[in-house]
Amino acid sequence: MSRRDILGRVVNLSRRHGYVYSSGHLRPSMGVKGCFDYGPLGVELKRNLLNEWWSEMVSSQEHVVGVDNATFQSSTVAQSSSSPGQNGTSTSQHNLSVRLHEGNGEACLQSSLHDGLFSHYFNTLCLLNRRLPFGLAQVGPCFNRSSSSQEHDTFIFNGLQTSEMSMQFFSTPKTSNLSFNTWHRDRLSWWRKFAGIPSDFTATDIKTTEHVQSTEIQYKFPWGVDTIERISNHGSVPVEQMQASFKTDMQGKDGRKSVIPHMIETTASLEGGLLAYLVDGYQEKQRTDTRGQSVSREILRLHLRLAPLKVIVLPLRGTKELRELSDYLGKEFRKAGVNVRSIVEVSPSLENYYTMFDEMGVPFTILLNENTLKTGILRVRQRDTTLMQQLHITEVRDMILRHLEAD
């Protein structure tokens, strides 16, 4: 199977199991080309990836804080806070102008978080007594003027609406190169740690223009290598321009010395990352079914931390006692913050269930039978090995939590 074929199969699997599909998939006349809807599993996958990014970029960082902005921005604010891109043009020039109600003038639907994020620079600098370094992070929707995304072209990679994960780090001039190189290394390492094939995530050589050093984190998509994150060292230019525009001292403190901070910026696409991990996790395996026949199975081998649904509890009979036991286990997992689902309807074929759960990317399936009621022994099937493990009902939650925390 060629890599190009993989995208079509990922699209079909995503639609089939409620990950993501074209807007208006049931009634195409109501959809918008280049827009996509997310089902239950897709929403959970997005949330898990976003939470991992926030934990890495904000919660675990000593000097980074989160902010948020309105999706609409005043054209004047956008222009005054923007800095030049790599081609020398202001990022605000790419925003989508939208006419508001009479008397409210014109505003921009942001195509980037850069301007809104940077507008928090001075207030945050003052809150921190001008001490460097510090960082600002935000996740928010961005809108493109046009989209080339089609289901079997690049899918969600370049839609009309995307979610941007951005961080701006302000350092002293003497440490800016070290900060840039550290973020460059750490960001590549972060993308790779959730991948089945880490080498498909690569970083480009550092490019230097008149004002900007930049590098890109790229993934080997079915259509070719494409960028999912950019890391840039803008130097002192953004703060110098803001200082000149507002005629206010925007300097930070390096010890007792006043300096113009340098800005290091990381900008990642949530949709790009999500699609990369869907492609990375998609596999087809030859397996032997219960009749001893070799069959081809689709598996979505998502990292345990990203998998939207961690556990399915499956009673093998529809008795009241087994349903109550299934409900009990579900409550125990939910108390521990584990996304779990109990299956009430029992299929005559376990193979059908295994096939469906593997395609959904579910790491663990817990099987309950009449013997479980007598002895407390149940079976746990693992997606990646297909092996069955027997455990007592009092041990199963802790065993699965250990697996989830270890990764």
C-alpha positions as CSV (number, residue, x, y, z in Angstrom):
1,M,0.0,0.0,0.0
2,S,1.5,3.4,-1.0
3,R,1.6,6.3,1.3
4,R,-0.8,8.2,-1.0
5,D,-3.4,5.4,-0.5
6,I,-3.1,5.9,3.3
7,L,-4.8,9.3,3.3
8,G,-7.9,8.0,1.6
9,R,-8.2,5.2,4.1
10,V,-7.6,7.5,7.0
11,V,-10.4,9.8,5.7
12,N,-12.8,6.8,5.4
13,L,-11.9,5.5,8.8
14,S,-12.3,9.0,10.3
15,R,-15.7,9.4,8.8
16,R,-16.8,5.9,9.8
17,H,-16.0,6.2,13.5
18,G,-16.8,9.8,14.1
19,Y,-13.4,11.4,14.1
20,V,-13.7,14.1,11.5
21,Y,-15.6,14.7,8.2
22,S,-16.4,17.4,5.7
23,S,-18.9,20.0,6.9
24,G,-22.4,19.1,5.9
25,H,-21.4,15.5,5.3
26,L,-25.1,14.4,5.6
27,R,-26.5,17.3,3.5
28,P,-23.7,18.6,1.2
29,S,-25.8,21.6,0.2
30,M,-25.5,22.8,3.8
31,G,-21.8,22.4,4.1
32,V,-19.0,24.9,3.4
33,K,-16.1,23.8,1.2
34,G,-12.9,23.6,3.2
35,C,-14.7,23.3,6.6
36,F,-14.8,20.2,8.7
37,D,-16.9,18.8,11.6
38,Y,-15.6,16.7,14.5
39,G,-17.5,13.8,16.0
40,P,-17.1,12.4,19.5
41,L,-13.8,10.7,19.0
42,G,-12.4,13.6,17.0
43,V,-13.3,16.1,19.7
44,E,-11.6,14.0,22.3
45,L,-8.4,13.6,20.2
46,K,-8.2,17.3,19.6
47,R,-8.7,18.0,23.3
48,N,-6.0,15.5,24.3
49,L,-3.5,16.9,21.9
50,L,-4.3,20.4,23.0
51,N,-4.0,19.5,26.6
52,E,-0.6,17.9,26.0
53,W,0.6,21.0,24.2
54,W,-0.7,23.3,27.0
55,S,1.0,21.1,29.7
56,E,4.3,21.2,27.8
57,M,4.3,24.9,26.9
58,V,2.6,26.5,29.9
59,S,1.9,24.3,32.9
60,S,5.4,22.9,33.1
61,Q,7.2,26.1,32.2
62,E,8.3,28.5,35.0
63,H,8.1,31.7,32.9
64,V,5.2,31.1,30.5
65,V,1.6,32.3,31.1
66,G,-1.6,31.8,29.1
67,V,-3.7,34.6,27.6
68,D,-6.8,34.7,25.4
69,N,-8.1,37.2,22.9
70,A,-11.4,37.9,21.0
71,T,-11.5,36.3,17.6
72,F,-12.4,39.8,16.2
73,Q,-9.8,42.4,16.4
74,S,-9.7,46.1,15.6
75,S,-7.8,46.7,12.4
76,T,-6.0,49.5,14.1
77,V,-4.8,47.3,17.0
78,A,-3.7,44.6,14.6
79,Q,-1.6,47.0,12.6
80,S,0.0,48.6,15.6
81,S,1.0,45.4,17.3
82,S,2.1,43.4,14.2
83,S,5.7,42.6,13.3
84,P,7.1,41.8,9.9
85,G,6.9,38.2,8.7
86,Q,9.8,36.5,6.9
87,N,8.9,38.1,3.6
88,G,8.8,41.6,5.2
89,T,5.1,42.0,5.2
90,S,3.0,42.7,8.3
91,T,1.0,39.7,9.6
92,S,-2.0,42.0,10.0
93,Q,-2.2,42.3,6.2
94,H,-3.4,38.7,6.0
95,N,-6.3,39.1,8.4
96,L,-9.8,38.8,7.0
97,S,-11.7,42.2,7.2
98,V,-15.3,41.9,8.4
99,R,-17.9,44.7,8.4
100,L,-19.6,44.9,11.8
101,H,-22.9,46.5,12.7
102,E,-23.3,50.2,11.8
103,G,-21.2,52.4,14.1
104,N,-18.8,49.6,15.1
105,G,-16.6,50.1,12.1
106,E,-14.4,47.3,10.6
107,A,-12.7,44.5,12.4
108,C,-10.5,41.6,11.4
109,L,-11.1,37.9,11.7
110,Q,-7.6,36.8,12.7
111,S,-5.6,34.6,10.3
112,S,-2.9,34.4,13.0
113,L,-2.6,34.7,16.8
114,H,0.6,36.7,16.5
115,D,-0.9,40.2,16.8
116,G,-3.4,39.5,19.6
117,L,-0.8,37.6,21.6
118,F,1.8,40.3,21.2
119,S,-0.7,42.9,22.4
120,H,-0.4,41.4,25.9
121,Y,3.4,42.1,25.9
122,F,3.5,45.4,27.7
123,N,0.9,44.7,30.4
124,T,2.6,41.4,31.2
125,L,6.0,43.0,31.3
126,C,4.7,45.5,33.9
127,L,3.0,42.8,36.0
128,L,6.4,41.0,36.2
129,N,8.3,44.2,37.2
130,R,9.9,44.1,33.7
131,R,11.9,41.0,34.6
132,L,13.0,38.7,31.8
133,P,12.5,36.1,30.5
134,F,8.8,35.5,30.2
135,G,6.4,33.9,27.7
136,L,2.8,34.3,26.5
137,A,0.8,31.4,25.1
138,Q,-2.6,31.1,23.4
139,V,-4.7,28.6,21.5
140,G,-7.4,30.0,19.2
141,P,-9.2,29.8,15.9
142,C,-7.7,31.4,12.8
143,F,-9.3,31.9,9.4
144,N,-7.7,31.6,5.9
145,R,-8.8,33.6,2.9
146,S,-9.0,30.4,0.9
147,S,-8.6,26.7,1.4
148,S,-7.1,24.0,-0.8
149,S,-8.3,21.2,1.5
150,Q,-10.3,18.4,0.0
151,E,-11.1,15.1,1.7
152,H,-8.7,13.1,-0.5
153,D,-6.2,15.9,-1.1
154,T,-4.9,17.3,2.2
155,F,-8.0,16.7,4.3
156,I,-8.1,19.0,7.4
157,F,-4.5,20.2,6.9
158,N,-5.3,23.5,5.3
159,G,-9.0,24.2,6.1
160,L,-10.8,27.6,6.1
161,Q,-10.8,27.5,9.9
162,T,-7.8,26.2,11.9
163,S,-6.7,26.1,15.5
164,E,-3.4,27.7,16.2
165,M,-1.2,26.9,19.2
166,S,1.2,29.8,19.7
167,M,3.8,30.9,22.2
168,Q,5.9,34.1,22.3
169,F,9.0,34.0,24.5
170,F,10.8,37.2,25.4
171,S,14.4,36.8,26.4
172,T,17.5,39.0,27.0
173,P,19.5,39.7,23.9
174,K,22.5,37.6,25.2
175,T,20.3,34.5,25.8
176,S,18.1,34.7,22.7
177,N,20.1,32.3,20.6
178,L,20.3,29.8,23.4
179,S,16.5,30.1,23.9
180,F,15.8,29.7,20.2
181,N,18.0,26.6,20.0
182,T,16.4,25.1,23.1
183,W,12.8,25.6,21.8
184,H,13.9,24.2,18.5
185,R,15.2,21.0,20.1
186,D,12.4,20.6,22.6
187,R,9.6,21.1,20.1
188,L,10.9,18.4,17.8
189,S,11.3,16.1,20.8
190,W,7.7,16.8,21.8
191,W,6.2,15.9,18.5
192,R,8.3,12.7,18.3
193,K,7.4,11.4,21.7
194,F,3.8,10.7,20.7
195,A,4.7,9.1,17.3
196,G,4.8,5.4,16.3
197,I,7.5,6.4,13.7
198,P,9.4,9.3,15.3
199,S,11.7,9.7,12.3
200,D,8.7,10.9,10.1
201,F,8.9,14.1,12.2
202,T,11.9,16.2,11.2
203,A,13.3,19.8,11.6
204,T,14.6,21.9,8.7
205,D,17.9,23.6,8.8
206,I,17.9,27.0,10.5
207,K,17.4,29.8,7.9
208,T,18.5,33.4,8.6
209,T,17.2,36.5,6.9
210,E,17.8,40.1,7.7
211,H,15.8,40.1,10.9
212,V,14.6,36.6,11.5
213,Q,16.1,33.1,12.3
214,S,13.6,30.4,11.6
215,T,13.2,26.6,11.4
216,E,10.2,24.3,10.8
217,I,9.0,21.1,12.3
218,Q,7.7,18.9,9.4
219,Y,5.9,15.6,9.0
220,K,6.0,13.1,6.2
221,F,2.4,13.3,5.0
222,P,1.1,11.0,2.2
223,W,1.3,13.9,-0.3
224,G,4.8,14.8,0.8
225,V,6.7,16.6,3.6
226,D,4.8,19.5,5.1
227,T,5.1,22.0,8.0
228,I,3.2,21.6,11.2
229,E,5.1,24.1,13.4
230,R,7.4,27.1,12.9
231,I,9.9,28.4,15.4
232,S,11.3,31.9,14.8
233,N,13.7,34.2,16.5
234,H,12.4,37.7,15.6
235,G,15.2,39.5,17.5
236,S,14.4,42.9,18.9
237,V,12.4,44.2,16.0
238,P,8.9,43.6,17.3
239,V,9.4,45.3,20.6
240,E,11.3,48.2,19.0
241,Q,8.5,48.8,16.6
242,M,5.9,48.7,19.4
243,Q,8.0,51.1,21.4
244,A,8.3,53.5,18.5
245,S,4.5,53.3,17.8
246,F,3.3,53.8,21.4
247,K,6.2,56.1,22.4
248,T,6.5,54.2,25.7
249,D,9.4,52.5,27.3
250,M,9.0,48.8,26.5
251,Q,12.4,47.6,27.8
252,G,12.9,44.7,30.2
253,K,15.4,44.1,32.9
254,D,18.5,41.9,32.6
255,G,19.6,42.2,36.2
256,R,20.0,45.9,36.7
257,K,20.4,46.6,33.0
258,S,17.5,47.7,30.8
259,V,17.4,45.9,27.4
260,I,15.1,45.5,24.5
261,P,13.8,41.9,24.7
262,H,14.2,39.5,21.8
263,M,11.1,37.5,20.7
264,I,11.2,33.7,20.0
265,E,7.9,32.5,18.6
266,T,6.5,29.0,18.1
267,T,3.4,28.5,16.0
268,A,1.8,25.1,15.5
269,S,-1.3,23.8,13.8
270,L,-3.6,21.7,15.9
271,E,-5.3,20.2,12.8
272,G,-1.9,19.6,11.2
273,G,-0.8,17.7,14.3
274,L,-4.0,15.8,14.6
275,L,-3.8,14.6,11.0
276,A,-0.1,13.7,11.4
277,Y,-0.9,11.4,14.3
278,L,-3.9,9.9,12.5
279,V,-1.6,9.0,9.6
280,D,1.2,7.9,11.9
281,G,-1.1,5.6,13.8
282,Y,-2.9,4.0,10.8
283,Q,-1.8,0.5,10.1
284,E,-3.0,-2.6,8.3
285,K,-2.1,-5.9,9.8
286,Q,-2.7,-9.5,8.8
287,R,-4.2,-11.4,11.7
288,T,-5.7,-14.8,12.2
289,D,-9.4,-14.8,13.2
290,T,-11.2,-17.3,15.4
291,R,-11.7,-19.7,12.5
292,G,-8.0,-19.8,11.8
293,Q,-8.2,-17.6,8.6
294,S,-5.8,-14.8,7.8
295,V,-7.6,-11.4,7.5
296,S,-6.5,-7.9,7.0
297,R,-7.3,-5.5,9.8
298,E,-7.2,-1.8,10.1
299,I,-5.7,-0.5,13.4
300,L,-5.4,3.1,14.6
301,R,-2.4,2.8,16.9
302,L,-2.6,6.2,18.6
303,H,-0.4,7.0,21.5
304,L,-2.1,6.1,24.8
305,R,-2.1,9.7,26.0
306,L,-3.8,10.8,22.7
307,A,-6.3,8.0,22.3
308,P,-9.7,9.6,22.7
309,L,-11.3,6.5,24.2
310,K,-9.0,4.6,26.6
311,V,-11.1,1.7,27.7
312,I,-14.2,-0.2,26.6
313,V,-16.0,-2.5,29.1
314,L,-17.7,-5.4,27.3
315,P,-20.1,-7.8,29.1
316,L,-20.3,-11.0,27.2
317,R,-23.9,-11.5,28.3
318,G,-26.6,-9.0,28.8
319,T,-27.5,-10.1,32.3
320,K,-28.5,-7.5,34.9
321,E,-25.6,-8.5,37.1
322,L,-23.0,-8.1,34.4
323,R,-24.4,-4.7,33.4
324,E,-24.2,-3.5,36.9
325,L,-20.6,-4.7,37.2
326,S,-19.9,-2.9,33.9
327,D,-21.4,0.3,35.2
328,Y,-19.3,0.0,38.4
329,L,-16.1,-0.3,36.4
330,G,-17.1,2.6,34.2
331,K,-17.6,4.8,37.3
332,E,-14.2,3.8,38.8
333,F,-12.4,4.7,35.6
334,R,-14.2,8.0,35.3
335,K,-13.3,8.9,38.8
336,A,-9.7,8.4,37.8
337,G,-10.2,10.7,34.8
338,V,-10.1,7.9,32.2
339,N,-12.4,8.1,29.2
340,V,-14.4,4.8,29.2
341,R,-17.4,3.4,27.4
342,S,-19.6,0.5,28.4
343,I,-21.2,-1.6,25.6
344,V,-24.7,-2.9,26.4
345,E,-25.6,-4.6,23.2
346,V,-23.8,-7.9,22.8
347,S,-22.7,-9.1,19.4
348,P,-22.6,-12.8,18.6
349,S,-19.1,-12.2,17.2
350,L,-16.2,-10.9,19.4
351,E,-14.1,-10.5,16.2
352,N,-16.5,-7.8,15.0
353,Y,-16.0,-5.9,18.2
354,Y,-12.2,-6.3,18.1
355,T,-12.2,-5.0,14.6
356,M,-14.3,-2.0,15.4
357,F,-12.3,-1.2,18.6
358,D,-9.0,-1.4,16.8
359,E,-10.2,0.9,14.1
360,M,-11.4,3.4,16.7
361,G,-7.9,3.2,18.4
362,V,-9.2,1.9,21.7
363,P,-6.1,0.7,23.7
364,F,-7.9,-1.6,26.2
365,T,-11.0,-3.8,26.1
366,I,-12.2,-5.4,29.4
367,L,-14.2,-8.6,29.0
368,L,-16.7,-9.6,31.6
369,N,-18.4,-13.0,31.8
370,E,-20.4,-15.1,34.2
371,N,-17.2,-16.4,35.7
372,T,-16.3,-12.8,36.7
373,L,-19.3,-12.7,39.0
374,K,-18.1,-15.9,40.7
375,T,-14.3,-15.4,40.9
376,G,-13.8,-11.7,40.2
377,I,-11.5,-12.6,37.3
378,L,-11.8,-10.7,34.1
379,R,-9.8,-10.5,30.9
380,V,-8.1,-7.4,29.3
381,R,-7.3,-7.3,25.6
382,Q,-4.6,-4.9,24.5
383,R,-4.9,-3.2,21.1
384,D,-1.2,-3.2,20.2
385,T,-0.5,-6.9,21.1
386,T,-4.0,-8.4,20.9
387,L,-2.9,-10.5,23.9
388,M,-5.4,-11.3,26.7
389,Q,-4.4,-10.8,30.3
390,Q,-6.4,-12.2,33.2
391,L,-6.7,-9.9,36.2
392,H,-8.9,-9.6,39.3
393,I,-11.4,-6.9,39.1
394,T,-9.7,-5.0,42.0
395,E,-6.5,-4.8,40.0
396,V,-7.6,-3.8,36.5
397,R,-8.0,0.0,37.1
398,D,-4.5,0.4,38.6
399,M,-2.9,-1.7,35.8
400,I,-4.4,0.4,33.1
401,L,-3.5,3.6,34.9
402,R,0.1,2.5,35.2
403,H,0.2,2.0,31.4
404,L,-1.3,5.4,30.7
405,E,1.0,7.2,33.2
406,A,4.1,5.3,31.9
407,D,3.6,6.7,28.5
